[in-house]
């Protein structure tokens, strides 16, 4: 093992720290989904590193365990079903030396501001344990906003689900959630919800989107609407849910006319509006993005605390599983590079900020020694961002103070879908390091 990674932290032969129920690690990875497992697979290539993976669920694989097809295209170069993809990840990681801790919930992070020795407090079946480590990768994923988080009026009957809860009871439990369902939301996950309902033998009555345009591909939504026989409502919000013990219907509001109408159903599924599972960074030194979800990271996926990294859907809410897997792999590669070179975190950064309706931009900071201090160096990498809703005839721009660095016009940008801007496309000669970079929409129809 490299001396650099063992200084100032030293892992003893037994791996035990002097504190009771405490253990020393080189790298701790929190989250057993695509990002976390892929990070561990990459880290396992370096002999001698003591790596541990912590997952609160009983099995590895994350969300794909209860999903459909089209998994593994970018990271494994072949197609799997969701469950098969999850099993593949679990099979690969169990062949490595990585310690796997399932049914283990990380309760808190005691982050060292200097990045020398971080501590995880973990609840396990055997009791409370502490793990001291030089590096941490946060890969805790995301979840949908529930009915309560959306402040939907009405009673609280049975029959209200999120997509994740629906998929678990159908694909893993084999249960039929109801007879007639209404889907709320139109993000890509809504189409997965429709497929799940159809598999369970549930009749779909409607798909409802509060904005005036769908947050998904219109052809795909139209095809499912025709095939499954349900109506698509746009510019329509939920006025209230009806029913006492069980959902009996839903009252909708046409935001254009102001008129309300009801649909008879016994099941309501709220989809999309994802938020990161970022509770672990609360009350720590890890900086949270003020403009969007998740922690602030740089081009190496390192957070504001040295040697704590984040990857996957903790950074941006829902993104494709293979994108998350590749981010986890990249974060691990950057840790291995830090181990090899002993390079410390940059002392100064260029800040990036998203302005509504841009939902987020990742990374949110770029080391100042990349392309700014030396204007002849062309930085590499990608800026990933999403809009909060679908927009037409939009001009996406990047500014530094009063200087326009980059712009592009889009006929239609789908809400909550990834947009990629190559970092080298920005005009680095015009960047003011003190003012940073602002990502915004110039105009939209």
Phi, psi and omega in degrees: 000143183297140176297331185294323181282339180270007179236120010269359182270134179237126176268122181284172180299322181279345182078004184264137175275166181289341179278141180300139180056040181228147183218146179262138179229158169277311181225131172247130178247124184254110180120123184256029174272194183304318181294313182293314181294318180297323176297316180295321178300320179290317180296328182292347178289340180267110181296141174095346178282136176263106186242139178229141179245128182245125180226128183285336180280172180280341182228158177272164175121334177069209184304321181306339181301335183238029183245190187261234186255189178067047175244143174092006186295312185275328185263331180244356175061033172200164183266136174230161163284164179304308179299321180294321178297316179297318178296323179296315178301314181297320180295317182295316186288331181285351176270358181257180179272003182295132173288128181248120180242095173270169186053034182231114184256121176285119184272324183201161175238125171260096187272129176279117182303335179272350177079019184271319187206101179265155181232133174251135172257121189234130174268120181238171178296338180266002180120189182276132179229157177239138179235124178258129187214154178281320183237147174226139169243120177269119181222052189275355173077208185212175176212161178281155174284129182283174177301318180296318180293337179270358177057047179279126180290169176115184179283179182240064182277170172289156177105010178251126185226164160261168179300317181300315179295319179299313183295325179294315184287333180277305187281327182258328181262339180073023182264152173262117187287337182178197181248321184226125187236153171239131179261128179256119181110156183225022175291171183304327180297337178295326178291323175296322177299316179299318178296320179295315179298318180295319178299325181280357180080025180263133176282131180264122183271324184194157169241128190240126178238128183286332178277171186273000176219150181289147176263045179200183179283123186297323180296316180295315180296319179295321180295316179293321178301316180291316184292321185261353174074039176242158181267145177253123178250127174247161183060036185226130180242166180275119177278315176189161175258137184255150178123157179253278179286325181227149176304131178246348180171179179221138178257125184247153180241122173282110186289347177277313183266339184081006182269148177252153176209162184242150175236131179283123179200163175239004181217133176232128181242119176269124184241155172073204186051053184289149174225146181292150170275084189246017184300334182293338182270352178295141179060030173237180177282354182285122185282134177265142179293121181285336183267341185207190184280157169084177179282156174285132177228162176259191183293346177261007184070018176271138180282189180289347176260124181307135175073011168248120185248163176217144182207155178086207190285356170293340182272332190212022185068209188287127171220161182303142184305320184287330172297316178298318179299317180291327176294318177299318178297317180296318178300317179295319178300321179291327175293315179298323177293321178294322177297318184288317186264339184071016183289131180276168177294152179296153181270337180225147183226154172266123185273141173243140182225135177266138178244131181307137013273011170290121188283321178196164167224135179227128003284165179259001176205149182233131178305136185291346178276003178255102170076356181249306177297323177244099187291348178274351179271126177268110181293157179239162180127186183223144168262125178252134180210166175222154170264153182287338180207163179292136182225148179248152176048049183261146174246113179269131186227154172238125183237151167232101188065240179261007183259127176277120183266331186191147174207154176205138179263137179238135176289321178207126176244122182283130180298144178061024174246144186292134170243135183245129174242114175300128183302325182292347178286340179288146178278092186291341179290342182259359185284133173261109184303331181285330183265344177070202183233131177250127178256121185211165173265127182279317182202157178203148178255000000 
